[in-house]
Amino acid sequence: MRRLLLAAWILIPCAVFASPTELIPILETLVNLSTREARSPEATPTNIPPGLTLRLGSKGKRVTQLNNRLAELGFKASGEHFDALTDAAVRSYQQSVGITVDGRVDEQTRFNLNLSNRDKIALLRAQFDEMEGLLAANADGRFVVVNLPVFSLQAFDKGKRVLESRVVIGSPARPTPLMKTSLTGIVLNPPWAPPPTILAKDIFRGGEINPRTVSRLGLKLIDASGKPVPLDAISTQSDLDANDYRLMQAPGDKNALGRLKFDLDNPFGVYLHDTNHRDLFQKDFRALSSGCVRVDRFRELAAWMLGNTPGEVDQALLNHRTRRLNVEKIPVFTVYWPAESVGGLVVFHRDIYDRLRSPH
């Protein structure tokens, strides 16, 4: 480890190890890759272009490119066919890089295969600098990091990670923005008003209101005082704005925000919340929302923010009454760090928003 950190100081002379638990796996991998590349530079790898998922029985030029790339990485595969030998090679490769082992070359597997050592070094250098800066600047307090390509939320207290949760983030068409914001409050049993993106692209798609979408979402039209208004009082989104009307979904188990919402101070209308579609947390690919961040372990996160227990949060939710709680202004960061340390192995996650300068 001493030799490794000495090499790290040569590579990154300004490094300050604000949180070794978070930084060292990234640093170790960066040093190892840099040393390997310095001793024996990698030849330009075979690139696998985008297309349909490749699997057992697939044919064509992309399969040949896949087999060539596997061979370059030291995995024995067939020449032109996706047969049992290639399937075994893909599974061995997936296991070696820490991604889902299923023998399918989907976007996650293709992204990893297309990464050269130089690509990985560039990604890790950029990520290490950002991680070190963020962790060092917030080392004395509490803060939350939502890592978009990893679909994860982590809460820190004085540089120590105290909570981790799966999240669902914005889809590639409606991405969650990168931002530095802060918590402004927690809403128990929140109602839901569709944000401008959903109003424009779903409810008023084509310019006029879609009554079926309104009915499917369980929305009611109300005026500024909260009184109900007949839906036929409006036909376009401009009617909604001109009359100071709102479409609102009542609190409850079918509410899009679930049972709890974390308000954030930002110009994008983005916040953290529970969800009524908790099955989505079991998916590997979770860029599925309209921009806001759905939190699997919302009870634990709220308890940590409030200084309570998850049981006390559940108790507060029982009466189904909407209530807003003022809380400490805890910083919340959304970041784009594709490398994640999992059990001592650094795993690279696909570039879901096309923000990275690496082959796709």
N, C-alpha and C positions, 0 to 999 in steps of 0.2 A: 504493500500500500504506500509506503514512503516513496519508493521509486516512481510509482504511478502519480502521486500528487506532485512530485518534483517535475515530472514531465508535463503535468497540467499547468504548473506555473510558467513553464516555458511556452506552452501553447496559448495560455490565457493569463498573462501576467497581472491583470487587474482583478482577478477572481477573489471574492470574499465569500467564504463558505458560511452563508447565513443559515442554512439548514441542510447539513450533510446528508440526512436521510433522504431528502428529495433530490439533491444535486449529485451525489457521488455516483449512483448508477449511470447517469447520463455522462458524467465526466469520464468514468472508467471506459465506457464504450467509445467515447470520442477519442480518448488517448490510444486505445487498442487499434481502432480503425486507422487513425492517423499514422501510427507506427507501421502498421501493415502496408499502407499505401506508400509510405516513404521508402520502405525496403523493396517492395515489388508492386509497382503501379498496375492497377487493374486495366486490362484491355477494354475497349469500348464494348459494353454488353449488348447482346441482342435485345431489341425492344419489341415488346408484344403490344400491338396497337389495340385500341378499344374495339369492342364488339360483344357478341353474345357470350354468355358464360360457357367456358369450355369444360367438358366433362367426359367420362368414359364413353367412347363411341364417336366423339366429335372428329371432324375431318377438316382438311383445308390448310391454307398457308399459315394461319395463325397457330395451328397445332405444331407445324414444323418449327416455327419460331419459338414456341413454348418448349419443345424438346431440346432445341439448341441452347436456350437459356438455362434450362435445368442442367444440361451437361456442363455448361460453363461454371455452374455453381457446385459441381461435383456430384450431381444426382443422376444416376443412370436411367435413361428413358429411351423410348423408341425413336425412330427417325421421322416418320411422316404420319404416324397414327397415334391416337389417344387410346391406347390399349391398357391392359392390366399393368404392364411395366411402367407406363407413364402415370397411371393412377397411383401406383405405389410411390413413385418418385415425388409426385405432387403432395401426397400425404406426409411423406418424410420431410419435405421442404417446409410445409405448413407447421409441422411440429417444431422444426428447428428454429423458426422465427416467431413462435408463440401466438399464431393466429388459429382460427377455427380449423380443425382437421376434418375435412369432408371430401377431399379429392376433387373439388370444384374450383376452377380458376375464375372466380368472380372478381369484382373490382378491387376488393381488399387484397386478394392474393396477387392479382396482376400488378397492383401498385407496388407491392413489396418486391416482386420479381424484377420490375423495371428499375428499382433503385440500385445505382452503382455505389461503390464505397465512397466515391467523391460526393455523390448526392447525400448520402447519410451524414458525412462529415459536415457538409454545409448546413443541413437541417439541424444537427445537434449543436453546432457552434451558435447558430442564431437562437435556438431554444435555450441553451445554457445561459446566454447573456440575458435574455428576457427573464428567465426564472430567477437567476441570481439577483437581478435588480429588483424584481417585485418582492421576493422573499426578504431581502435586506431592508428595503424601504418600509416594510410592514412587520418587522421582526418583534416589535414590542407590544403589538396589539392583536386583536381578533380580525380575521378577514376570511372571505370566501372566494374560491377560484372555480369557475366553470370552464372546463377544458373541452372545447367544442368537438374536435375530431375524435376524442376519446370517449365522448358521451358521459362525462363524469363531473361530479361536483365534489370539492374538498373544502372542509372548514379547518382553519388553523387558529391556534391560540399560542402567542409568543413563539412562533416559528415551528410549533409542533402540530402535526396533522391529528385532529381529534375526531373527524367524521368524514365518511366518504359515501357517496350515493350515485346510483345510476340516474341519468337524466335523458329526457327527450328534448331535442333542440329543433330549430327551424330547418325546414327542408332546403335543398339547394335552390329552389325557386323563391323561397321566402326565408333567407338566412337570418340567424340570430347575429346581431351586430357585435363587433369587438368593442368593448367599452370598459371604462372605469366608472363605477357608480357606487351608490350606498343604499342600504336598507333604510326605509322611512317609516315602515309600519307593517304589522301583520293583521290580516283581515280573516276572522273566523267566519265560516259559512258565507262566503262572498257571493253576491250576485255577479252576473257576467254581462258586460256590454261588448258586443263584437267590435274589435278595433277597426280602424280605417281600411287596413289591408283586406280583412274578411268582408267588410261591407262592400268594397269596390269589386273584389274578385269573385265573391261567392254570392252574397245576398242581392246585390244590384248588378250582377254580371250581365253585360249587354246594355246597361243603362237603366233598366227597369227592375222593380222588385220581383223576386222569385218567391211567391207564396209557399211553394213546396219546401224550399230551404228554410224559410221562417218557421213553418210548422214542424219540420224535422228537428230543428234545433230547439224547439219549445220556446220561441221568443215571443214577447208581448210588446206592443207599442205603447209607450207612456209619454206624458207631457212633462214639462219642467217641474211640476209639483208632484209627479209620481202617479198621477191618475191615468187609468187606461184610456186608450184612444183606438177606435176601429182601424184595422189595418188598411182598409180601402181609403183612408184619409190621405195616404201617400202613394205615389207610384215611382218616384225617382229619389236618388240620394239627396238631391238638392231640396226636395220637399221636406226631407227629414231635418236638414240643417236650417231651412227657412223658418220652420215652425218650432224649433228647439225641442223636437221630439227625440226619443231614444228607443232603440230596440233593446230589450233587457230579458235575460234569462234568470229565473228565480233561483235562490239557493236550493241545494238538495243533492241527492245522490247522482242525478243526471246532469248536474251543472258542469260545464266544461272546465271550470277551475277546481273541481273537486270540493274538498272541505276547507281548504286553507289557501290563502294567497299572501305572497311576500311582496309588498310594494317597493319599487326601486325608483330612485331619482335619476331619470334619463329622458332625453327628447324623443326616444324611439317608441315609447309606449310598451316597453318590454319589462316583464316581471317574472318572478318565480312562482310556481303554484303546484298544487296537487292536480289530479286529473280523474275523470270518470272512465278513462280507458287505461287501466293499470296493466293490462296485458301487454301493452307496447314496451314495457320495461324488460320483457323477456327476449326481445329481438336483439340481434347483434347490431343491425343498422338502425339507428334511432334518430335520424334527421327527418322528422315527420310532422313537426308542428308548423304553425304560421309565424313563428319567430320567438314566441315566449318559451321559457324553459320549464318543463314539467319535472318535478323532483320526486323520485321514488320514496326516499326516506324523509318526507316532509315533516312528520311528527318529531323525529329526532332532531332535525335542523331547527324547527321552531323551539323545541325544548332547550337546545343549546343557546339559542339567541336570547331566550327569555329567562334562563337560569332555572328552568323547571325540569320535570321528568316527562317522557312521552305519555305516561299515564295521566298526568295532570293536563296535558294538551288535549288528550281524548276526552277527559272530563269536561273541559271548557267547550268542546264541540257538541256535547250531548243535547243541549237545549235547542239547537238548530237556529239560534238567533244570530243575525249578522252583528258582528262587533269588531271594532278596530282597536288594536293595541299599539301604543307608542313604545318604541324600543330604541336601544342604542343604535347609532348610525354606523353600522358595521360596513366597511368597504366590501364591495362585490366586484370581481373582475371576470370578464369573459375573455378567454385567451385562445390562441390557435397553436397548440403545442402537439405535434403529431407523435412524438416519442413518449412512451410510457414504460416505467419500470414495473415488471410483473414477475415476482418471485426471483429476482436477480437477473432477469433477461429484459433487455430493452426492446419493446415491441413498437413497430412503426404502423400508425393508423393511416388509412387512405385519406387523400386530399379531397374531402367532401365538397368544399366550396371553391376549389381550383385557386387557392391562394399561394401555393408553393411553387418554387421554380425547380421542378423535377419532372422527369418523364412520366407521362400518364399512359 
